[in-house]
Amino acid sequence: MRFIAIMIDSYKEAVSGWVLQTLMILAGLLMIFVIGLSFEPLSPEDDIDRQLRLITLFTHNDPNAGKAEMGVENFIQTNAPEPYMKGDYKFEAYLRTPSKEDLDKAREVLDRNQSPFGEKLPPASGEDIVKQYVKDSAPYLQNVTTETVKSDKPGEVRVKFTTKGTDIDDPLAWKSKPKLFFSWTTGPIFWMSLRQAVYRVEKTMVNDIGAWLAMLISVVVTAGFIPNMLRKGSLDLYIAKPIGRIELLLYKYVGGLTFVFLLAAFTVGGVWLVVGLRTGVWSPNFLVTIFVLTFYFAILYAISTAMAVLTRSTLVAILVTILVWGLVYGIGFAHDTCETINKESKKNFVKLKKQQGQEGVNPEDAKAVQPVPEWVENGLYAARKVLPRTYDTDVLSGRLIAKGVLTDKEMKDKKYDEEPSSDWPEVLIVSFLHIAGLMALACWRITSRDG
C-alpha cells in the first residue's frame, strides 16, 4: 500500500505538467503513421534501373566524370508471370557517355578497383564495370549469364543479361515501395523489403528516435520527484508515517522506473500490434525492448537520483544526468567507430597488396596504415569497459530487433552476423554495479543529512 500511495503521488506530479499525456499522444501519432503504411512489390527492372541511375546521379553532369549515365533497357520476364522472386529475366544494362574520351573518364571514376590509399590498378573495361554494378545492384539474381552487345555509339557500352530465378524464397524479404497514408509513394531511397521496413519502424523510429526522445523527457520529468520530496516539510510529512528514508527513496526510484515501463509498454506494444496487423510480421523480440528501455532508463535515473539527493536541485540532476549520458554514450560510439575504421583500413590494405601480387602481408605493415592510433583505440576501449553501458545496451537492443525481423542475408548485409563488442551478461552486470553504487550513495546521503 505504501508503494502504491507513493506511485500515485509521482503519477500526479507527471500528469499535472501534461508530460505523460503528451508522450501518450506522440505514441498514438506514431501508431497512426504505421497504420497508414502500405507496400507494393518492386519489379526487378525498377530496382536495378533505380540503383544504376542513383550511382551516376552526380556524374551525369560532371565533365570530369565523362557525364556518365547508367540504366537498363529491353527488360522482359521470360517465364510465366510468377511472383518476382521466381522470375527469369532478360535485359540490357548500359554505360553511356557522349564520346569515347568521356567513356574513358567514366571508367576511371566508376572503377571499383580504386585503392583507398591513393594507389590504383589500371581501370577495368566498361563491360566489367557494368557487370559489377548490376551484380551489386541485384545480388539476388541467380544463374546469370552475360553477353556484350555491340553499340553504334562510341561512348556507350551495353551488356545483355540472362537470369534464371533468385535466391529469395521469402515474400516478405522481396523489395517493396512503401506508401504513406495508402497512396503517396516514397522516393527510391526508401525502397526496401517488407522485413527491412518493419526493422526501420521498430529500430529507428521506436528504439532510436522515439526511445531517445522518451528517455530525455523522462529524465526531465522524474528528476523533480526526489527534490520535491526533500523540500523542507515534505520529507517530514512522508516520514511521519511508518516508513524509513531509505525505503522512501527506493520507492521513489522504482516509481520512476514504473512510469517509464508503462510508457514503453504502451508505445512498443501498440506499435508491435499495428505492425503485425499491417505486415504479418510478429516479432516477440521487439516486445523484449520494453524491459530493455526500462533498464536503460534505470541507469540514467540512478545518476539523477544520486545527484538529486546530493544537491536537492532538479536542474543540477537533469544537467549532470544528460552530461554523463552523453559522455558515456559518446565513448562507446567513439570506440566502435575507431575500431571499425582501423579494421576496414587493414582489410583494404591487405586486399590492395593481394591485387598487386603480394601474398602473406605482414600484420605490422597493415597496422602502420591505421588512421586511428592504437593507444587512442585502447584508451577508449578501457573507458568503455568500466563505465555504464548505455551505448552497448542500445547496440544490443538493435541487434535483438534485427534478429527477430530480418533474414540471415539481411543480417549479414548489416554486419549483424559479426560478434558484438559486448554481450548481455557483461552489460547487465557492469551497469547493475553502477546502479547499485549510485543508489547506495544516495541512500547514505539521505540518512546522514539532518532534514
Secondary structure, DSSP 8 states (H G I E B T S, - for coil): -HHHHHHHHHHHHHHHTTHHHHHHHHHHHHHHHHHT-EEEE--HHHHHHHHHHHHTTTTTT-GGGTT-EEEEEEEEE-SSS--GGG-EEEEEEEEE-SSHHHHHHHHHHH-TTB-TTS-B-----HHHHHHHHHHHH-TTB-S-EEEEE--SSTTEEEEEEEEE-BS---GGGSEEEEEETTTEE--GGG-EEHHHHHHIIIIIIIIIIIHHHHHHHHHHHHTTHHHHHHSTTHHHHHHTSS--HHHHHHHHHHHHHHHHHHHHHHHHHHHHHHHHHHHS---HHHHHHHHHHHHHHHHHHHHHHHHHHHH--HHHHHHHHHHHHHHHHHHHHHHHHHHHHHHHHHHHHHHHHHHTT--S--HHHHHHT-SS-HHHHHHHHHHHHHS--HHHHHHHHHHHHHHHHS-HHHHHHTTTTS--SS-HHHHHHHHHHHHHHHHHHHHHHHHHS--
